[in-house]
C-alpha cells in the first residue's frame, strides 16, 4: 500500500536511495534490496554503468562513483579470442612469434572499462558500432573502450612457407621488420627450385593524416597478401629465364622482379633497379630482399648442379 516516508509519498515498487552517513530504521513496508559503496577510480580506471530505466550504457572514468537507485553495473561482452589476447598480457613485439598464450591468466572483470596499452611504434584500430566510425590510436598510448567500441583483431600469416591465421594481435607493428617466406619457382627449362627469401618492410604513415592511419588496416592480413603478391612477381620473372641464367644472376632477377626498373636512372646503358616497392592499398613498403637459400626441388635439377 502507498505510505509516507518523512513526508514523501511512496508507491509500491518505488526504488530510492538513502545516502550516509546517517542512521536508518526501515519500516515494515520497506525492503532493503542492496547496499552500495563508493568505488574510487583512478584516471586510468573506469566502470560501465547502465540506466535501468532507459537502457543507456555509459563509461565512468577517473572519479569516485556511487551507483544510484536507477543504475547497475553492466558487463561488456567481448569475443572469446579478444578476451584471450587481453588476458594473456604478452608483449606484441617480443612475443610476436609465440603461438600459445598463458592459460593461467586472470579472468577479466567484465564491468570494468576495457583498457589496452598500445606499445611504441604500433597502432590499434577501434571501431564504434553505434557511431559507425573507426579511430586509430598510435603508441605508446592507453586505449579505453567506450560501451559500443570494439578492437579490430588482426589475424596474420606466419610460418615458412606462410600459412594463414598463425599470429593474432590487437595492434599492428609499424616496422621496420622482416618476414621470411619459402616459395617454389620453375625456370623456362622446367627446373624447379625452392627459394627462401626474407623481405624487409615498414609502413609509411603519418599520425596527423586520418586517411593514412585508416589505410594501415585496409588489408586484414598484410603479411599473407604481400608474400603472395611478391611470390607471384618472382615466379613470373623466373619462368621467363633458363636455369643457367637464373643460377648466374639470381639476385638481380629476383630484385628486378620485386622492385622493378627505374626508367629515369641509367648506368652503363642499363636501367637501375628501384630501391623499394610500395603497396598503395595499406602503405606497406618493401625495402630489401635477402635471398637466404636456393635449393633444387627435384633430383634432375640436383644432378645438373
NUSESE-306687 format. One line per 2 residues: number of its first residue (from 1); for each residue x, y, z of N, C-alpha, C. Coordinates in steps of 0.1 Angstrom, whole numbers, always signed. Atoms other than C-alpha are relative to their C-alpha. Layout:
! NUSESE-306687
NUM) X/Y/Z/X/Y/Z/X/Y/Z ~ ...
END
This chain:
! NUSESE-306687
1) +8/-12/+0/+0/+0/+0/+9/+13/+0 ~ -7/-12/-1/+11/+36/-5/+2/+5/+14
3) -3/-5/-13/+27/+53/+25/+9/+12/-1 ~ -8/-12/+0/+45/+84/+35/+13/-3/+8
5) -13/+2/-6/+82/+84/+43/+7/+13/+2 ~ -5/-14/-3/+94/+116/+60/-7/+10/-9
7) +7/-10/+7/+67/+135/+42/+0/-3/-15 ~ +0/+4/+14/+74/+118/+8/-9/-11/-3
9) +9/+11/+4/+47/+97/-9/+8/-11/-7 ~ -7/+11/+6/+60/+63/-17/-11/-10/-6
11) +9/+10/+6/+42/+39/-41/+6/-14/-1 ~ -5/+14/+1/+45/+1/-43/+10/-1/-12
13) -10/+2/+11/+76/-8/-64/+10/+11/-1 ~ -10/-11/+1/+94/+25/-59/+13/-4/+5
15) -13/+1/-4/+131/+25/-56/+6/+13/+4 ~ -7/-12/-4/+151/+51/-37/+12/-3/+8
17) -12/+2/-6/+184/+55/-21/+2/+10/+12 ~ -3/-8/-12/+194/+68/+14/+15/+1/+1
19) -15/-1/+0/+229/+82/+14/+4/+3/+15 ~ -6/-3/-13/+250/+82/+45/+9/+12/+1
21) +1/+8/-12/+263/+90/+69/-13/+3/+8 ~ +13/-3/-7/+230/+86/+88/-4/-14/+6
23) +5/+12/-6/+211/+61/+109/-14/-2/-6 ~ +12/+2/+7/+182/+45/+92/-7/-13/+5
25) +8/+12/-5/+155/+21/+105/-12/-2/-9 ~ +10/+2/+10/+133/+7/+78/-13/-4/+7
27) +14/+4/-6/+95/+4/+84/-3/-13/-6 ~ +4/+13/+5/+76/-28/+77/-4/+0/-14
29) +4/-1/+14/+65/-15/+43/+13/+0/-9 ~ -12/-1/+8/+102/-12/+31/+8/-13/+0
31) -10/+11/+1/+127/-38/+19/+13/+5/-5 ~ -13/-4/+4/+164/-32/+17/+5/-10/-10
33) -4/+10/+10/+175/-48/-16/+15/+0/-3 ~ -14/-1/+3/+211/-36/-19/+6/+10/+9
35) -8/-10/-7/+238/-18/+0/+12/+4/-9 ~ -10/-5/+10/+261/+3/-22/+11/+8/+6
37) -11/-8/-5/+295/+17/-15/+7/+8/-12 ~ -7/-8/+10/+316/+43/-33/+11/-8/-6
39) -11/+7/+7/+340/+30/-59/+10/+10/-5 ~ -10/-9/+4/+372/+50/-61/+7/-5/-13
41) -5/+4/+13/+385/+50/-97/+12/+10/-4 ~ -12/-7/+4/+420/+61/-109/-4/+6/-14
43) +3/-7/+13/+422/+83/-141/+2/-10/-11 ~ -1/+10/+10/+431/+51/-160/-9/-12/+3
45) +9/+11/-4/+403/+30/-144/-14/+5/-3 ~ +14/-4/+2/+366/+30/-151/-10/-12/+1
47) +10/+10/-1/+333/+11/-149/-11/+3/-10 ~ +11/-2/+8/+304/+6/-172/-13/+0/+8
49) +12/-3/-8/+271/+19/-158/-12/+0/-9 ~ +12/+1/+8/+236/+10/-172/-11/+6/+7
51) +12/-6/-6/+205/+31/-165/-11/-10/-3 ~ +11/+11/+2/+177/+5/-159/-13/+6/-5
53) +13/-6/+5/+150/+30/-169/+1/+2/-15 ~ -2/-3/+15/+164/+40/-204/+8/-11/-7
55) -8/+10/+6/+188/+11/-210/+13/+6/-5 ~ -12/-6/+5/+216/+36/-219/+12/-4/+9
57) -12/+4/-7/+251/+25/-210/+11/+11/-2 ~ -11/-10/+1/+280/+49/-203/+12/-5/+8
59) -12/+3/-7/+315/+47/-190/+4/+11/+10 ~ -4/-10/-10/+325/+64/-158/+15/-2/+3
61) -15/+2/-1/+363/+70/-156/+6/+11/+9 ~ -8/-10/-8/+386/+87/-131/-7/+8/+11
63) +7/-7/-11/+363/+96/-102/-5/-10/+10 ~ +7/+8/-10/+348/+82/-71/-15/+0/-2
65) +14/+0/+5/+313/+70/-80/-8/-10/+8 ~ +10/+8/-7/+283/+56/-62/-12/-2/-10
67) +11/+3/+8/+256/+39/-82/-13/+5/+7 ~ +12/-4/-6/+222/+55/-77/-11/-11/-1
69) +10/+11/+0/+189/+36/-74/-5/-5/-13 ~ +5/+4/+13/+182/+35/-111/+12/-4/-9
71) -12/+4/+8/+217/+23/-122/+5/-14/+5 ~ -6/+12/-4/+235/-10/-122/+13/-2/-8
73) -12/+3/+7/+269/-23/-133/-3/-8/-12 ~ +3/+7/+12/+270/-35/-169/+12/-8/-5
75) -11/+8/+5/+291/-64/-182/+2/+1/-15 ~ -2/-1/+14/+307/-57/-215/+5/-13/-6
77) -4/+12/+7/+308/-87/-238/+11/+2/-10 ~ -11/+0/+10/+339/-94/-259/+1/-13/-7
79) -3/+13/+7/+347/-121/-285/+10/-8/+8 ~ -9/+9/-7/+365/-151/-270/+14/+2/-3
81) -14/-1/+4/+396/-146/-290/+6/+13/+5 ~ -4/-13/-6/+399/-109/-279/+2/-1/+15
83) -2/+2/-14/+394/-120/-243/+13/-7/+3 ~ -13/+7/-2/+424/-144/-246/+12/+9/-2
85) -11/-9/+3/+446/-117/-262/+2/+10/+11 ~ +0/-10/-11/+437/-92/-234/+6/-6/+13
87) -4/+7/-13/+442/-117/-205/+14/-6/-1 ~ -14/+7/+1/+475/-132/-220/+11/+10/+4
89) -10/-10/-4/+494/-99/-214/+14/-3/-6 ~ -13/+3/+7/+521/-108/-240/+5/+13/-6
91) -7/-11/+7/+545/-83/-255/-2/-1/-15 ~ +2/+2/+14/+533/-77/-291/+13/+0/-8
93) -13/+0/+7/+569/-71/-302/+9/-12/+4 ~ -10/+10/-5/+590/-95/-281/-7/-14/-2
95) +6/+14/+1/+564/-124/-282/-9/-1/-13 ~ +9/+1/+11/+550/-119/-317/+1/-13/-8
97) +0/+13/+6/+562/-153/-328/-5/-11/+9 ~ +6/+10/-9/+546/-171/-298/-13/-4/-5
99) +12/+5/+5/+518/-193/-309/-10/-3/+11 ~ +9/+3/-12/+504/-202/-274/+1/+10/+10
101) +1/-10/-11/+493/-178/-247/-1/-6/+13 ~ +1/+5/-14/+493/-181/-210/-14/-4/+4
103) +14/+5/-3/+463/-203/-200/-4/+3/+14 ~ +3/-3/-14/+466/-193/-163/-3/+15/+2
105) +2/-15/-1/+458/-156/-170/-13/+2/+8 ~ +12/-3/-8/+433/-139/-147/-12/+4/-9
107) +12/-3/+7/+397/-136/-158/-3/+15/+1 ~ +3/-14/+0/+386/-101/-168/-13/+3/+8
109) +13/-5/-7/+361/-82/-145/-8/+8/-11 ~ +6/-5/+12/+336/-75/-172/-7/+13/+2
111) +7/-13/-2/+320/-44/-156/+11/+11/+0 ~ -10/-10/+0/+354/-26/-156/+3/+4/-15
113) -3/-5/+13/+363/-5/-186/+12/-7/-6 ~ -10/+8/+7/+384/-25/-211/+11/+10/-4
115) -11/-8/+3/+419/-10/-214/+11/-8/-7 ~ -10/+7/+7/+448/-19/-236/+12/+10/-3
117) -12/-8/+2/+484/-5/-238/+5/-2/-14 ~ -6/+1/+14/+494/+2/-274/+15/+2/+1
119) -14/-2/-2/+532/-3/-275/+6/+11/-10 ~ -7/-10/+9/+557/+21/-291/+1/-6/-14
121) -1/+3/+14/+558/+21/-329/-10/-11/-4 ~ +11/+9/+4/+525/+3/-332/-13/+8/+0
123) +13/-7/+1/+489/+12/-339/-11/-10/+2 ~ +12/+8/-3/+455/-2/-328/-12/+7/-6
125) +13/-6/+6/+421/+4/-346/-12/-5/+9 ~ +12/+2/-8/+389/+7/-325/-12/+5/-8
127) +12/-3/+8/+355/+6/-342/-12/+2/+9 ~ +12/-4/-8/+324/+23/-327/-12/-5/-9
129) +11/+6/+8/+294/+2/-339/-12/+9/+1 ~ +12/-9/-1/+269/+29/-327/+2/+12/-9
131) -3/-12/+9/+286/+59/-345/+4/-4/-14 ~ -5/+6/+13/+298/+36/-373/+12/+7/-6
133) -13/-6/+4/+333/+50/-374/+11/-6/+8 ~ -12/+6/-6/+368/+38/-366/+10/+11/+4
135) -11/-9/-4/+396/+55/-348/+13/-8/+1 ~ -13/+7/-1/+433/+46/-349/+8/+7/+11
137) -8/-5/-11/+455/+50/-318/+14/-4/-2 ~ -14/+3/+2/+493/+52/-322/+6/-1/+14
139) -7/+2/-12/+515/+40/-294/+12/+9/+1 ~ +5/+6/-12/+527/+45/-268/-12/+8/+5
141) +12/-7/-5/+492/+52/-255/-9/-11/+6 ~ +10/+8/-7/+464/+37/-234/-14/+1/-6
143) +13/+0/+6/+432/+27/-251/-10/-4/+10 ~ +11/+3/-8/+400/+27/-231/-13/-1/-8
145) +11/+2/+9/+369/+13/-248/-13/+6/+6 ~ +14/-4/-4/+335/+30/-247/-9/-12/-1
147) +9/+11/+0/+305/+8/-243/-3/-6/-14 ~ +3/+5/+14/+299/+5/-281/+12/-3/-8
149) -12/+1/+7/+335/+2/-291/+6/-14/+1 ~ -6/+13/+0/+354/-30/-301/+14/+1/-7
151) -13/+1/+6/+390/-38/-311/-1/-6/-14 ~ -2/+7/+13/+399/-47/-347/+11/-10/+2
153) -9/+10/-2/+416/-80/-344/+8/-4/-13 ~ -8/+3/+11/+445/-88/-367/+3/-15/+0
155) -3/+14/+2/+449/-124/-380/+10/-1/-11 ~ -11/-1/+10/+483/-126/-398/+5/-14/-3
157) -6/+13/+4/+500/-154/-417/+14/-1/+7 ~ -13/+3/-7/+531/-170/-402/+6/-13/-5
159) -7/+13/+4/+555/-199/-406/+7/+2/-13 ~ -7/+1/+12/+576/-209/-435/-2/-13/-7
161) +6/-11/+7/+561/-212/-460/-12/+6/+7 ~ +10/-8/-7/+534/-187/-450/-14/-8/+1
163) +14/+6/-2/+501/-202/-435/-9/+10/+7 ~ +9/-11/-5/+471/-180/-427/-4/-3/+15
165) +5/+1/-13/+458/-173/-392/+10/-6/+10 ~ -9/+5/-10/+490/-181/-373/+3/+10/+11
167) -3/-10/-10/+495/-148/-355/-12/+9/+2 ~ +11/-9/-3/+467/-129/-338/+4/+11/+10
169) -4/-11/-8/+471/-95/-323/-10/+11/-1 ~ +9/-11/+0/+452/-64/-313/+7/+13/-5
171) -7/-12/+5/+479/-40/-326/+8/-3/-12 ~ -7/+2/+12/+497/-35/-358/+14/+6/+2
173) -13/-5/-1/+535/-32/-356/+4/+7/-13 ~ -2/-9/+12/+547/-4/-380/+14/-2/-6
175) -13/+3/+6/+583/-17/-386/+10/+11/+3 ~ -5/+10/+10/+610/-17/-398/+1/-14/+6
177) -1/+14/-4/+609/-55/-396/+2/-8/-12 ~ -2/+8/+12/+613/-85/-418/-10/-12/+1
179) +8/+12/+1/+593/-115/-429/+6/-10/-10 ~ -7/+10/+8/+606/-148/-443/-10/-9/-6
181) +9/+9/+7/+589/-170/-469/+8/-10/-8 ~ -6/+10/+9/+597/-201/-489/-10/-2/-12
183) +8/+2/+12/+584/-203/-525/+7/-9/-9 ~ -5/+9/+10/+588/-228/-553/-2/+7/-14
185) +0/-6/+14/+597/-215/-588/+4/-10/-10 ~ -4/+9/+11/+602/-231/-621/+5/+8/-12
187) -6/-7/+11/+625/-219/-648/-6/-4/-14 ~ +6/+3/+14/+618/-219/-686/+3/-14/-5
189) -4/+14/+3/+636/-253/-689/-5/-10/+11 ~ +7/+9/-10/+614/-268/-661/+9/-5/+11
191) -8/+3/-12/+640/-268/-633/-8/+7/+12 ~ +8/-4/-12/+621/-265/-600/+9/+3/+12
193) -8/-4/-10/+637/-246/-572/-8/+6/+12 ~ +6/-6/-12/+628/-237/-536/+8/+11/+5
195) -7/-12/-4/+637/-202/-526/-4/+4/+14 ~ +3/-6/-13/+639/-189/-490/+4/+14/-1
197) -2/-15/+1/+635/-151/-491/-4/+7/+12 ~ +4/-9/-12/+634/-125/-464/-2/+14/-5
199) +4/-13/+5/+617/-92/-471/+1/+10/+12 ~ +0/-11/-10/+625/-60/-451/-12/+9/-3
201) +12/-8/+3/+594/-39/-447/-2/+10/+11 ~ +5/-9/-10/+579/-9/-429/-13/+6/-6
203) +12/-7/+4/+546/+11/-430/+4/+15/-1 ~ -1/-14/+2/+547/+46/-444/-13/+7/+5
205) +12/-6/-7/+523/+66/-422/+3/+13/+5 ~ -1/-13/-7/+516/+99/-407/-11/+1/+11
207) +10/+0/-11/+499/+103/-373/-10/+12/-2 ~ +9/-12/+2/+484/+137/-385/-10/-1/-11
209) +9/+2/+12/+466/+123/-416/-9/-11/+3 ~ +9/+11/-3/+435/+103/-408/-1/-10/-12
211) +0/+9/+11/+435/+88/-443/+11/-10/+0 ~ -12/+9/-1/+470/+74/-438/-2/-10/+11
213) +2/+9/-12/+460/+60/-404/-10/-11/-3 ~ +10/+10/+4/+429/+42/-417/+5/-10/-10
215) -5/+9/+11/+448/+28/-447/+8/-11/+6 ~ -9/+11/-6/+471/+8/-424/-8/-13/+2
217) +8/+11/-3/+442/-15/-416/-9/-4/-12 ~ +8/+3/+11/+428/-17/-451/+1/-15/-5
219) -2/+14/+4/+443/-52/-457/+1/-8/+13 ~ +0/+8/-13/+434/-77/-429/+13/-8/+3
221) -12/+8/-2/+464/-100/-434/+11/+6/-10 ~ -10/-6/+9/+492/-78/-448/+12/-9/-3
223) -11/+9/+2/+518/-105/-444/-3/-10/-11 ~ +4/+10/+10/+500/-131/-464/-2/+6/-14
225) +2/-7/+12/+489/-106/-490/+13/+4/-7 ~ -13/-4/+6/+524/-92/-495/+8/-11/-5
227) -8/+12/+4/+541/-126/-496/-6/-6/-13 ~ +6/+5/+12/+516/-138/-522/+3/+8/-12
229) -3/-9/+11/+520/-107/-544/+14/-1/-4 ~ -14/+0/+3/+558/-108/-542/+4/-14/-6
231) -3/+13/+6/+559/-146/-549/-5/-1/-14 ~ +6/+0/+14/+537/-141/-580/+10/+7/-9
233) -9/-7/+9/+561/-115/-594/+13/-7/-2 ~ -12/+7/+1/+591/-136/-587/-2/-13/-9
235) +2/+12/+8/+576/-168/-602/-1/+4/-15 ~ +1/-5/+14/+567/-148/-634/+13/+3/-6
237) -13/-4/+6/+602/-135/-638/+9/-12/-2 ~ -8/+12/+1/+619/-168/-631/-4/-9/-12
239) +6/+9/+11/+596/-187/-656/+5/+5/-13 ~ -4/-5/+13/+610/-165/-684/+15/-2/-3
241) -15/+2/+2/+647/-174/-680/+4/-15/+2 ~ -4/+14/-2/+665/-208/-683/+8/-1/+13
243) -6/+3/-13/+681/-224/-653/+15/+6/+1 ~ -14/-5/-1/+717/-214/-662/+1/+15/+2
245) +1/-15/-2/+708/-177/-665/-4/+3/+15 ~ +4/-3/-13/+690/-178/-632/+11/-4/+11
247) -10/+5/-9/+718/-197/-615/+11/+11/+1 ~ -11/-10/+0/+743/-169/-625/-5/+14/+5
249) +5/-13/-3/+721/-139/-620/-13/+0/+9 ~ +12/+2/-8/+695/-150/-594/-3/+13/+8
251) +2/-12/-9/+700/-119/-571/-7/+11/-9 ~ +5/-11/+9/+694/-94/-600/-14/-3/-5
253) +13/+3/+5/+665/-113/-614/-11/+1/+10 ~ +10/-1/-10/+647/-115/-581/-3/+14/+4
255) +1/-14/-4/+654/-79/-571/-8/+8/-11 ~ +7/-7/+11/+642/-67/-605/-14/-3/-1
257) +14/+4/+1/+610/-87/-604/-8/+6/+12 ~ +7/-6/-12/+602/-73/-569/-1/+15/-1
259) +0/-14/-1/+612/-37/-572/-3/+7/-14 ~ +2/-6/+13/+610/-31/-610/+12/+9/-3
261) -11/-8/+5/+633/-9/-631/-4/+15/+0 ~ +2/-14/+0/+637/+29/-627/+4/+5/-14
263) -3/-5/+13/+634/+43/-662/+7/+14/-1 ~ -7/-13/+0/+648/+77/-651/+14/-1/+4
265) -14/+2/-4/+681/+62/-640/+6/-11/-8 ~ -8/+10/+8/+706/+45/-663/+14/+0/+4
267) -15/+1/-3/+741/+32/-657/+5/-10/-9 ~ -5/+8/+11/+761/+17/-685/-10/-6/-9
269) +11/+3/+9/+730/+18/-707/-9/-11/+5 ~ +10/+9/-7/+711/-4/-682/-8/+8/+10
271) +9/-6/-10/+681/+7/-662/+4/-5/+14 ~ -3/+4/-13/+688/+7/-625/-13/-6/+8
273) +11/+6/-7/+667/-14/-601/-5/+10/+11 ~ +5/-9/-10/+644/+7/-578/+4/-5/+14
275) -5/+3/-14/+652/+8/-541/-12/-4/+9 ~ +11/+4/-9/+617/+0/-528/-13/-4/-9
277) +13/+3/+6/+582/-14/-537/-11/+3/+10 ~ +10/-4/-9/+551/+1/-522/-14/-6/-4
279) +14/+4/+1/+516/-14/-517/-8/+12/+3 ~ +7/-12/-2/+494/+16/-521/-13/-2/+9
281) +13/+2/-7/+463/-1/-505/+2/+2/+15 ~ -3/-1/-14/+479/-2/-470/+13/+7/+3
283) -13/-8/-2/+511/+19/-475/+11/-8/+6 ~ -11/+9/-4/+533/-11/-469/+12/+2/-10
285) -12/-3/+9/+569/-5/-483/+10/-12/+2 ~ -11/+11/-1/+593/-34/-491/+13/+7/-4
287) -12/-8/+2/+628/-20/-489/+12/-9/-4 ~ -12/+9/+3/+651/-51/-494/-5/-14/-1
289) +3/+15/+2/+650/-88/-505/+13/-7/+3 ~ -12/+8/-3/+675/-112/-489/-2/-14/-5
291) +1/+14/+5/+680/-145/-508/+8/-9/+9 ~ -7/+7/-11/+688/-168/-479/+5/-14/-5
293) -4/+13/+6/+689/-201/-499/-8/-3/-12 ~ +6/+4/+13/+682/-216/-533/+3/-15/+0
295) -1/+15/-1/+675/-254/-531/-7/-6/-12 ~ +8/+7/+11/+666/-277/-561/-10/-9/+6
297) +11/+8/-5/+633/-295/-556/+1/-14/-5 ~ +0/+13/+6/+637/-324/-580/+14/-5/-2
299) -13/+6/+1/+665/-349/-584/+7/+4/-13 ~ -6/-4/+13/+671/-339/-621/+8/+13/+1
301) -7/-12/-1/+680/-304/-611/+12/-1/+9 ~ -12/+2/-9/+703/-316/-583/+11/-6/-8
303) -11/+7/+8/+722/-338/-608/+7/+10/-9 ~ -6/-10/+9/+727/-308/-631/+9/+10/+7
305) -9/-8/-7/+743/-289/-604/+14/-7/+4
END
